[in-house]
Amino acid sequence: MKYRHLIAIALATVSFSAAAHVGEAHDHGGLLTGFLHPVTGLDHLAAMLAVGVWSAMTTKRLWIAPVSFAALLLVGALLAQAGVAFPAIEPMIAASMLVVGLLLAAQVKLREATGAVLVGTFALFHGAAHGQELGVGVALAGMVLGTALLHTVGIGLGLGLKRANHWLPRVAGGIVALMGLNMAWGLLAS
């Protein structure tokens, strides 16, 4: 087995707290805090980049799934802040990583609307997790901007790698899927 495969497996199995989001309500009201929030959570970071890369590599209108994700992320955050209880937030975040990772690894091409609904559904749960942590207003705007930036970076990476016909997106998708499995395993073990 080559070193890159060992590194990928090691990164994917690094344990991180799957329950780090739920129940940690904070009054983070700043734009910068909201902007950095999706970037500093490994699960959100991986999922959002993977959505951008997958969309760029498999669709013509590559912006549809990322826009759906960002919009429904905000909706999920607002609903959570309004008191709507989302069941199984952390298992759904783990499932989102598994599914999006597998879509990227297998280069699955879905109808654009189907892909948008799929990632948008997962985004509701990512948003609910963020909504429980961030304050209202400016922090949520920062969160959406941070998400959009991650999607844009993912799209750029995906376009570049698509032109190069590179193997890296498949490996990255596999890593994201393994991260989702690791999160699920952590939830089952706790």
Buried (B, 14 or more C-beta within 10 A) or exposed (E): EEEEEEEBEEEBEEEEEBBBBBEEEEEBBBBEBBBBBBBEBBBBBBBBBBBBBBBBBBBEEBBBBBBBBBBBBBBBBBBBBEEEEBEEBBBBBBBBBBBBBBBBBBEBEBEBEEBBBBBBBBBBBBBBBBBBBBBBEBBBBBBBBBBBBBBBBBBEBBBEBBEEEEEEBBBBBBBBBBBBBBBBBBBEEE
